[in-house]
Amino acid sequence: MNFELTNNTVGQLGEEVVARWLQGQGWEILQRRWRCRWGEIDLIARREELLVFVEVKTRSRGSWDEGGLLAIAPKKQAKLWQTAEIFLAQFPDLADCSCRFDLARVSYSPSPQPENTDNSARPVVLGEALVLSGYRFVLQDYLEAIL
């Protein structure tokens, strides 16, 4: 039996899927849901001297905004830039890193698998379902350098 997920929980689970995928790709997750007065960055990760600011869009099937692609409007892009600048000002030891803005698109739906099925320890693979909290989450796309 699936319970109804709140939007906040859906977002956190989608971010968890992406964070685990990034870690599997050799990235260190520095921050999750980093906030300042200008906005929030879902994930901030580092590999060597490259810093990525990741916007995660978690959507159910048939969402109105093309699975989150249309949600990165110019106003949102400007907020991401401002927020990243404030992050770098607060963490000057990272200011010399090259920076990139990425977008991860995650879909979710109720899982047909029995409730006792727990594959949360399984590695995240692009395009393959992972069951968390009774729902199937799939990392659909990871788009680099969207801004």
C-alpha positions, 0 to 999 in steps of 0.5 A: 500500500502506498501512502500519499507523498507530499511535494516536499517529500517527493522533492527530497526523494528525487534529490536523494536519487540524484545525489546517489547517482552523482556519488556513484559517478565520483562526485562529493556532495557538499550541500543539499538544499542550500538556502540563502535569501535569494533562493535554494540550490538542490545539490552542490557537488564537487569533483576535483576542481569542478563545482556543480550546482544541480537543479533537480526536477521531480515530476509524475508522469504527464506533468505539464512542464515537460518533466521540469524542463519548462520550469527553468525559466529566465527568472529561475536561472537568474535566481540560481546564478545569484544563489551560487554567487552567494554560496561562493562568497560564503565558501571562498575556499571554493571560489577558484573552482570552475563552476557548472549548472546542471539539471537532473530530471526525475520521474516518479510513480506508485510502485507495483512491487510489494511493500517489503521490496527495498532496493534503496541500497542498490546503485542508481542507474540512469533510466532504471527505476529505484523503489523508495517509500513505495514509489518508483523513482527514475533518473530520466536525464542528467543535463550538464551545463544548462545555463 
